[in-house]
Amino acid sequence: MTLTDDSPLVVELRAAAQRYAALARSAAGGSRQLAGSAWTVREAVAHVATAAPRFAKFPQGAQRVMRTPAEVSALNAEEIEALGDRTLGELAGLLENSVEQVISQIEGYGDNPPVFRFHGGCLISADVALGILLGELVVHGWDLARQQRHGWPITGQQVSLIWSGMESILPGWVDPARAAGHSAAYAVHLGDGPPRTLCFNNGTLTTTVPPGRRIDCHIGGDPAAILLVVYRRRPPWRAAMTGRVIAWGRRPWLALSLADRFCPP
């Protein structure tokens, strides 16, 4: 696809970056521990500030690519440390500028965006990959808003765009230990058209289901709740108990363990 300033992905990226930056600037106590995280508030904001530059460097072959998802945490720590002692306001400004720069860069590719290898080994187009960046902003924004006791609505369109980005890399983020021997086909209904499919065959994942293969587990409900379960922000049993995520089909209980088949994002 050709990205332009009025493309839904570009519009959502800019809005999410501005919302996150405003929240970061208003945050008090950057040294406080972020709930449910090993990072402080400042470290979490610094991590998000490092995200956009990666998506500029990936297509140029300048970004270090980690072979396995488990190695990404070390990269995160290095990049956070490299930012030194910048304030929350400075980090917020860096984030906004970086998002604008990467949008301009990817738009400049026109109809021929480059394809690059992402962490975990899968190939992805530079324009589609911006959906992953949107996920960084939206989910980490939810973390920070929760810490600050602010609302952080997540829309169905955001979830759809994030999923479109991350589905290209999901085969490389399968946890070999948790997915070993697992064979099942899933359909995730996000309310935006045809369901997104995931098919495990003896622990190996594809995002298409072969003709004639029946779906074992359908998952639907609130797209925001589905996203937060996939990103390990909400336990699946709680989302199920509150009715925000529902499952049906021949093996609906598989919905409770789907997120655990992957390495933590």
C-alpha positions in Angstrom: 0.0 0.0 0.0 1.0 3.6 -0.5 1.0 5.6 2.7 -0.1 9.2 2.6 -0.9 11.8 5.3 -4.6 10.8 5.2 -3.9 7.0 5.4 -5.6 5.5 8.5 -2.3 4.1 9.7 -0.5 7.5 9.5 -3.4 9.3 11.1 -3.5 6.9 14.0 0.3 6.9 14.4 0.4 10.7 14.7 -2.5 10.8 17.1 -1.1 8.0 19.3 2.4 9.7 19.4 0.9 13.0 20.4 -1.3 11.4 23.1 1.6 9.4 24.5 3.9 12.5 24.4 1.4 14.6 26.3 0.9 11.9 28.9 4.7 11.5 29.3 5.1 15.3 29.8 2.5 15.3 32.5 3.9 12.3 34.3 5.2 12.8 37.8 7.9 10.7 39.4 9.9 9.3 36.6 11.8 7.2 39.0 8.7 5.4 40.2 8.3 1.8 39.2 5.8 1.2 36.4 3.0 -1.2 37.5 3.6 -4.7 36.2 7.0 -3.8 34.7 10.6 -4.0 35.6 11.0 -0.5 34.2 10.6 2.9 35.9 8.3 5.4 34.3 11.3 7.2 32.8 12.7 4.0 31.4 9.4 3.0 29.9 9.1 6.4 28.2 12.7 6.1 27.0 11.9 2.7 25.5 9.0 4.1 23.5 11.2 7.0 22.4 13.7 4.5 20.9 11.0 2.6 19.0 10.3 4.9 16.1 14.0 5.3 15.1 14.2 1.5 14.7 11.5 1.6 12.1 13.5 4.2 10.2 16.7 2.1 10.4 15.2 -1.3 9.6 14.6 -0.5 5.9 18.1 1.0 5.6 19.8 -2.1 7.0 21.1 0.0 9.9 19.1 -1.6 12.7 20.6 -4.5 14.7 18.2 -7.4 14.2 17.9 -9.9 17.0 17.7 -13.5 16.0 15.3 -14.5 18.7 12.6 -12.5 20.6 14.4 -13.4 23.9 17.4 -11.2 22.8 15.3 -8.1 22.3 15.2 -7.2 26.0 19.0 -6.7 26.0 18.7 -4.4 22.9 16.0 -2.4 24.8 18.2 -2.0 27.8 21.2 -0.8 25.6 19.1 1.8 23.8 17.5 3.1 27.0 20.9 3.5 28.5 22.2 5.3 25.4 19.6 8.1 26.0 21.4 9.1 29.2 19.6 11.3 31.7 17.1 13.1 29.4 14.0 14.4 31.0 10.5 13.1 30.4 9.8 16.2 28.4 12.9 15.7 26.2 12.0 12.1 25.6 8.5 13.1 24.6 9.9 15.6 22.1 12.3 13.0 20.7 9.4 10.5 20.3 7.2 13.0 18.4 10.1 14.1 16.1 11.1 10.4 15.4 7.5 9.4 14.5 7.3 12.3 12.0 10.6 11.4 10.5 9.7 7.7 10.0 6.3 8.6 8.5 8.0 10.9 6.0 10.6 8.3 5.2 8.0 5.5 4.6 5.7 7.8 2.6 8.7 8.6 0.4 9.0 5.0 -0.7 5.7 5.4 -2.5 4.5 2.1 -4.2 7.8 0.3 -3.5 8.4 0.1 0.2 11.4 -2.1 1.1 11.1 -5.4 2.8 13.3 -6.2 5.8 13.9 -8.9 8.4 12.4 -8.2 11.8 13.4 -9.5 15.2 12.7 -13.2 15.2 13.5 -13.7 11.5 10.3 -12.9 9.6 10.2 -10.6 6.6 7.9 -7.5 6.6 7.2 -4.6 4.4 8.3 -1.2 5.8 4.8 0.3 5.4 3.0 -2.7 7.1 5.6 -2.6 9.9 4.3 0.7 11.1 1.4 -1.2 12.5 3.9 -2.7 15.0 5.1 0.8 15.9 1.5 1.8 16.5 1.2 -1.2 18.9 4.2 0.1 20.8 2.5 3.5 21.3 -0.9 2.2 22.0 0.0 -0.6 24.5 2.8 1.3 26.3 0.5 4.3 26.4 -2.1 2.1 28.1 0.6 1.2 30.6 1.5 4.8 31.4 -2.1 5.9 31.5 -2.9 3.2 34.0 0.0 4.3 36.2 -1.2 7.9 36.0 -4.9 6.8 36.5 -5.9 8.4 33.2 -8.2 6.9 30.6 -6.7 5.5 27.5 -9.3 4.3 25.0 -8.2 1.8 22.4 -10.3 1.7 19.3 -11.2 -1.2 17.0 -9.4 0.6 14.1 -6.2 0.8 16.1 -6.4 -2.9 17.0 -7.0 -3.8 13.3 -4.0 -1.8 12.1 -1.8 -3.2 14.9 -2.8 -6.8 14.1 -2.1 -6.2 10.4 1.4 -5.2 11.3 2.2 -7.9 13.8 0.7 -10.9 11.9 3.6 -10.8 9.5 6.1 -11.4 12.3 4.1 -13.8 14.5 5.7 -17.0 13.2 9.0 -15.7 14.4 7.6 -15.0 17.9 6.3 -18.4 18.6 7.6 -19.8 21.9 9.2 -23.2 20.9 8.7 -24.7 24.3 5.1 -23.6 24.8 4.0 -24.4 21.2 5.8 -27.7 20.9 3.5 -30.3 19.4 0.6 -27.9 19.3 -1.7 -28.2 16.3 -4.8 -26.0 16.1 -6.5 -23.4 13.8 -7.7 -20.1 15.3 -9.9 -17.4 13.9 -9.7 -14.0 15.7 -12.7 -11.8 15.0 -11.9 -8.1 15.4 -15.1 -6.8 13.9 -13.4 -5.3 10.8 -14.2 -7.9 8.2 -12.9 -11.4 7.7 -11.4 -13.0 10.8 -7.6 -13.1 11.3 -6.4 -16.7 11.2 -3.6 -18.5 12.9 -2.8 -22.1 12.2 -0.3 -24.1 14.3 1.0 -27.4 12.8 3.1 -29.3 15.3 4.3 -26.0 16.9 4.9 -24.2 13.6 2.7 -21.2 12.8 1.3 -19.8 9.6 -1.2 -17.0 9.4 -3.3 -18.7 6.8 -5.5 -21.8 7.2 -5.2 -24.5 4.5 -8.3 -25.2 2.4 -10.6 -27.7 4.1 -9.0 -27.2 7.5 -11.6 -26.5 10.1 -11.3 -23.8 12.7 -10.8 -25.2 16.2 -11.2 -22.0 18.2 -13.0 -18.8 17.4 -12.1 -15.7 19.5 -14.1 -12.5 19.5 -15.4 -9.7 21.7 -13.9 -6.3 22.5 -10.9 -5.7 20.2 -9.2 -3.7 22.9 -9.5 -6.6 25.4 -8.2 -9.0 22.8 -5.2 -6.8 22.2 -4.4 -6.5 25.9 -4.6 -10.2 26.3 -2.2 -10.8 23.4 0.2 -8.3 24.8 0.1 -9.9 28.2 -1.5 -6.9 29.9 -4.7 -8.7 30.9 -5.0 -12.4 31.9 -7.2 -14.3 29.4 -9.4 -15.8 32.2 -10.3 -12.3 33.5 -11.3 -11.1 30.0 -13.4 -14.3 29.6 -15.0 -14.0 33.0 -16.1 -10.4 32.3 -17.4 -11.3 28.9 -15.0 -8.9 27.1 -13.4 -11.8 25.2 -15.5 -14.8 24.2 -14.5 -18.1 22.5 -16.5 -20.7 20.6 -16.0 -23.6 18.2 -14.8 -27.2 18.6 -12.1 -26.4 21.2 -12.9 -23.0 22.7 -10.7 -23.6 25.8 -7.7 -23.1 23.6 -8.4 -19.3 23.7 -7.0 -19.3 27.3 -3.6 -20.4 26.2 -3.2 -18.8 22.8 -1.2 -15.7 24.0 1.2 -18.0 26.0 2.1 -19.8 22.7 4.2 -16.7 21.9 7.2 -15.0 23.4 6.2 -11.9 25.4 6.1 -8.8 23.2 
